[in-house]
Amino acid sequence: DAKTTQPPSMDCAEGRAANLPCNHSTISGNEYVYWYRQIHSQGPQYIIHGLKNNETNEMASLIITEDRKSSTLILPHATLRDTAVYYCIPNSGGGADGLTFGKGTHLIIQP
Amino acid sequence: DTGVSQDPRHKITKRGQNVTFRCDPISEHNRLYWYRQTLGQGPEFLTYFQNEAQLEKSRLLSDRFSAERPKGSFSTLEIQRTEQGDSAMYLCASSSTNEARPEKLFFGSGTQLSVL
Protein backbone atom coordinates (compact mmCIF):
# COMPACT_ATOMS: atom_id res chain seq x y z
CA ASP A 1 0.00 0.00 0.00
CA ALA A 2 1.12 3.56 -0.68
CA LYS A 3 2.38 5.61 2.26
CA THR A 4 0.47 8.73 3.21
CA THR A 5 1.31 12.00 4.91
CA GLN A 6 -1.39 13.92 6.74
CA PRO A 7 -1.09 16.79 9.22
CA PRO A 8 -1.57 15.44 12.74
CA SER A 9 -4.19 18.03 13.66
CA MET A 10 -6.24 20.88 12.25
CA ASP A 11 -8.76 23.37 13.58
CA CYS A 12 -11.75 24.75 11.72
CA ALA A 13 -14.52 27.14 12.72
CA GLU A 14 -18.04 25.79 12.78
CA GLY A 15 -19.88 26.62 9.55
CA ARG A 16 -16.71 27.05 7.54
CA ALA A 17 -15.28 24.63 4.98
CA ALA A 18 -12.74 22.17 6.35
CA ASN A 19 -10.01 21.23 3.87
CA LEU A 20 -7.98 18.18 4.84
CA PRO A 21 -4.87 17.47 2.75
CA CYS A 22 -3.18 14.14 2.12
CA ASN A 23 0.02 13.31 0.25
CA HIS A 24 0.22 9.85 -1.32
CA SER A 25 3.06 10.22 -3.80
CA THR A 26 3.69 6.46 -4.13
CA ILE A 27 0.11 5.55 -4.99
CA SER A 28 -0.25 2.81 -7.61
CA GLY A 29 -2.32 3.18 -10.74
CA ASN A 30 -4.94 0.71 -9.53
CA GLU A 31 -5.31 2.20 -6.05
CA TYR A 32 -8.29 4.28 -5.08
CA VAL A 33 -8.04 7.04 -2.50
CA TYR A 34 -10.42 6.30 0.35
CA TRP A 35 -11.31 8.62 3.21
CA TYR A 36 -12.69 7.32 6.49
CA ARG A 37 -13.24 9.13 9.76
CA GLN A 38 -13.39 7.96 13.35
CA ILE A 39 -15.37 9.79 15.96
CA HIS A 40 -14.23 9.20 19.53
CA SER A 41 -15.20 5.75 20.89
CA GLN A 42 -16.70 4.64 17.59
CA GLY A 43 -15.47 2.52 14.69
CA PRO A 44 -14.28 4.19 11.48
CA GLN A 45 -16.93 5.46 9.08
CA TYR A 46 -16.58 5.50 5.28
CA ILE A 47 -16.78 9.01 3.79
CA ILE A 48 -15.84 8.94 0.12
CA HIS A 49 -13.44 7.44 -2.41
CA GLY A 50 -12.02 8.36 -5.81
CA LEU A 51 -9.67 7.09 -8.48
CA LYS A 52 -8.85 9.95 -10.85
CA ASN A 53 -11.80 12.30 -10.96
CA ASN A 54 -13.09 14.61 -8.28
CA GLU A 55 -16.02 13.15 -6.37
CA THR A 56 -18.85 14.56 -4.27
CA ASN A 57 -21.45 12.90 -2.10
CA GLU A 58 -23.76 13.97 0.69
CA MET A 59 -20.93 14.02 3.22
CA ALA A 60 -17.98 15.58 1.43
CA SER A 61 -16.06 16.39 -1.74
CA LEU A 62 -12.79 14.80 -2.79
CA ILE A 63 -10.30 16.63 -4.98
CA ILE A 64 -7.51 14.49 -6.47
CA THR A 65 -4.59 16.16 -8.25
CA GLU A 66 -3.99 15.23 -11.87
CA ASP A 67 -0.78 13.34 -11.01
CA ARG A 68 -2.73 11.55 -8.20
CA LYS A 69 0.06 12.25 -5.72
CA SER A 70 -2.17 14.18 -3.36
CA SER A 71 -5.80 14.77 -2.51
CA THR A 72 -7.96 17.06 -0.39
CA LEU A 73 -11.11 16.14 1.48
CA ILE A 74 -13.55 19.03 1.78
CA LEU A 75 -16.30 19.22 4.37
CA PRO A 76 -18.26 22.20 2.99
CA HIS A 77 -19.99 23.39 6.17
CA ALA A 78 -18.31 21.85 9.18
CA THR A 79 -20.35 21.18 12.31
CA LEU A 80 -19.26 20.20 15.81
CA ARG A 81 -20.21 16.60 14.98
CA ASP A 82 -17.48 16.56 12.33
CA THR A 83 -14.82 16.59 15.06
CA ALA A 84 -13.00 13.30 14.43
CA VAL A 85 -9.79 11.68 13.18
CA TYR A 86 -9.79 11.60 9.37
CA TYR A 87 -7.83 8.91 7.54
CA CYS A 88 -6.68 9.04 3.92
CA ILE A 89 -6.08 5.50 2.62
CA PRO A 90 -4.85 4.47 -0.83
CA ASN A 91 -6.08 0.94 -1.51
CA SER A 92 -6.81 -1.27 -4.49
CA GLY A 93 -10.22 -2.17 -3.16
CA GLY A 94 -10.26 -4.44 -0.14
CA GLY A 95 -9.89 -8.13 0.42
CA ALA A 96 -6.42 -9.35 1.25
CA ASP A 97 -5.05 -5.85 0.97
CA GLY A 98 -6.91 -4.78 4.07
CA LEU A 99 -7.13 -1.02 4.60
CA THR A 100 -3.88 0.42 6.00
CA PHE A 101 -4.73 3.21 8.42
CA GLY A 102 -2.05 5.72 9.36
CA LYS A 103 -2.43 8.13 12.26
CA GLY A 104 -4.76 10.45 10.33
CA THR A 105 -5.63 14.07 10.98
CA HIS A 106 -7.44 15.04 14.16
CA LEU A 107 -9.91 17.68 12.99
CA ILE A 108 -11.33 19.87 15.73
CA ILE A 109 -14.32 22.02 14.89
CA GLN A 110 -14.41 25.13 17.05
CA PRO A 111 -17.76 26.72 18.00
CA ASP B 1 -29.65 -2.66 8.03
CA THR B 2 -28.86 -2.79 11.72
CA GLY B 3 -25.15 -2.19 11.33
CA VAL B 4 -22.19 -4.25 12.51
CA SER B 5 -22.63 -5.44 16.09
CA GLN B 6 -19.81 -6.37 18.45
CA ASP B 7 -20.05 -8.02 21.82
CA PRO B 8 -18.97 -7.30 24.49
CA ARG B 9 -18.24 -3.57 24.30
CA HIS B 10 -15.74 -3.83 27.14
CA LYS B 11 -13.77 -6.76 28.53
CA ILE B 12 -11.45 -6.75 31.51
CA THR B 13 -9.37 -9.86 32.05
CA LYS B 14 -6.34 -11.02 33.95
CA ARG B 15 -3.08 -11.84 32.23
CA GLY B 16 -3.00 -15.45 31.09
CA GLN B 17 -6.75 -15.82 30.63
CA ASN B 18 -8.40 -16.56 27.29
CA VAL B 19 -10.91 -14.13 25.81
CA THR B 20 -13.34 -14.37 22.91
CA PHE B 21 -15.09 -11.56 21.08
CA ARG B 22 -18.08 -11.84 18.78
CA CYS B 23 -18.95 -9.87 15.65
CA ASP B 24 -22.27 -9.91 13.82
CA PRO B 25 -21.86 -8.32 10.38
CA ILE B 26 -24.49 -6.57 8.33
CA SER B 27 -26.74 -9.30 6.97
CA GLU B 28 -25.89 -10.40 3.44
CA HIS B 29 -22.35 -9.05 3.77
CA ASN B 30 -20.04 -11.83 2.67
CA ARG B 31 -16.73 -10.32 3.83
CA LEU B 32 -15.77 -9.81 7.43
CA TYR B 33 -12.61 -8.14 8.75
CA TRP B 34 -10.91 -7.91 12.14
CA TYR B 35 -8.71 -4.97 13.14
CA ARG B 36 -6.88 -3.97 16.29
CA GLN B 37 -6.41 -0.37 17.42
CA THR B 38 -4.07 0.80 20.17
CA LEU B 39 -4.19 4.23 21.76
CA GLY B 40 -3.17 7.01 19.40
CA GLN B 41 -2.79 4.72 16.39
CA GLY B 42 -4.99 3.92 13.44
CA PRO B 43 -6.64 0.50 13.16
CA GLU B 44 -4.34 -2.37 12.19
CA PHE B 45 -5.63 -5.08 9.85
CA LEU B 46 -5.50 -8.59 11.34
CA THR B 47 -7.50 -11.00 9.19
CA TYR B 48 -10.49 -11.35 6.92
CA PHE B 49 -13.08 -13.87 5.76
CA GLN B 50 -15.02 -14.28 2.59
CA ASN B 51 -18.07 -16.28 3.58
CA GLU B 52 -16.67 -18.97 5.91
CA ALA B 53 -13.19 -19.06 4.35
CA GLN B 54 -10.38 -17.22 6.12
CA LEU B 55 -8.47 -15.84 3.15
CA GLU B 56 -5.82 -13.82 4.97
CA LYS B 57 -4.40 -14.59 8.37
CA SER B 58 -0.71 -13.87 8.05
CA ARG B 59 -1.17 -10.57 9.86
CA LEU B 60 -2.58 -12.09 13.01
CA LEU B 61 -0.20 -10.88 15.68
CA SER B 62 0.83 -14.26 17.07
CA ASP B 63 -0.35 -17.85 17.24
CA ARG B 64 -2.29 -16.87 20.35
CA PHE B 65 -4.76 -15.11 18.07
CA SER B 66 -7.33 -17.04 16.08
CA ALA B 67 -10.58 -16.22 14.32
CA GLU B 68 -13.47 -18.25 13.00
CA ARG B 69 -16.56 -17.67 10.91
CA PRO B 70 -18.11 -21.13 10.92
CA LYS B 71 -21.32 -20.54 8.96
CA GLY B 72 -20.32 -17.47 7.04
CA SER B 73 -22.37 -15.21 9.28
CA PHE B 74 -21.05 -14.14 12.70
CA SER B 75 -17.37 -14.36 13.59
CA THR B 76 -15.35 -14.82 16.75
CA LEU B 77 -11.85 -13.63 17.59
CA GLU B 78 -10.08 -15.50 20.37
CA ILE B 79 -6.93 -14.49 22.20
CA GLN B 80 -5.33 -17.22 24.29
CA ARG B 81 -3.04 -16.59 27.28
CA THR B 82 -3.62 -12.84 27.15
CA GLU B 83 -0.74 -10.45 27.81
CA GLN B 84 -0.84 -6.83 28.91
CA GLY B 85 0.27 -5.81 25.42
CA ASP B 86 -2.98 -7.23 24.04
CA SER B 87 -4.89 -4.36 25.64
CA ALA B 88 -6.51 -2.54 22.72
CA MET B 89 -9.73 -1.91 20.85
CA TYR B 90 -10.70 -4.82 18.58
CA LEU B 91 -12.79 -3.71 15.63
CA CYS B 92 -14.86 -5.74 13.22
CA ALA B 93 -15.96 -4.60 9.77
CA SER B 94 -18.05 -6.13 7.01
CA SER B 95 -18.55 -5.52 3.32
CA SER B 96 -20.26 -6.97 0.30
CA THR B 97 -18.54 -7.97 -2.91
CA ASN B 98 -21.97 -8.03 -4.56
CA GLU B 99 -22.25 -4.27 -4.50
CA ALA B 100 -20.58 -1.74 -6.76
CA ARG B 101 -16.78 -1.74 -6.65
CA PRO B 102 -14.66 -0.64 -4.97
CA GLU B 103 -15.41 -2.18 -1.64
CA LYS B 104 -16.59 -0.06 1.31
CA LEU B 105 -16.14 -1.30 4.85
CA PHE B 106 -18.72 -0.82 7.59
CA PHE B 107 -17.26 -0.95 11.08
CA GLY B 108 -18.71 -1.88 14.44
CA SER B 109 -18.03 0.13 17.59
CA GLY B 110 -15.41 -2.33 18.78
CA THR B 111 -14.58 -4.32 21.90
CA GLN B 112 -12.23 -2.57 24.33
CA LEU B 113 -9.95 -5.14 25.97
CA SER B 114 -8.04 -4.38 29.15
CA VAL B 115 -5.57 -6.99 30.39
CA LEU B 116 -4.57 -6.52 34.04
Interface residues (C-beta under 8 A of the other chain):
Chain A: Y32 Y34 Y36 S41 Q42 G43 P44 Q45 Y46 H49 V85 Y87 N91 S92 G93 G94 G95 A96 G98 L99 T100 F101 G102 K103 G104
Chain B: V4 R31 Y33 G40 Q41 G42 P43 E44 F45 Y48 Q50 L55 E56 R59 L91 A93 S95 R101 P102 E103 K104 L105 F106 F107 G108 S109 G110
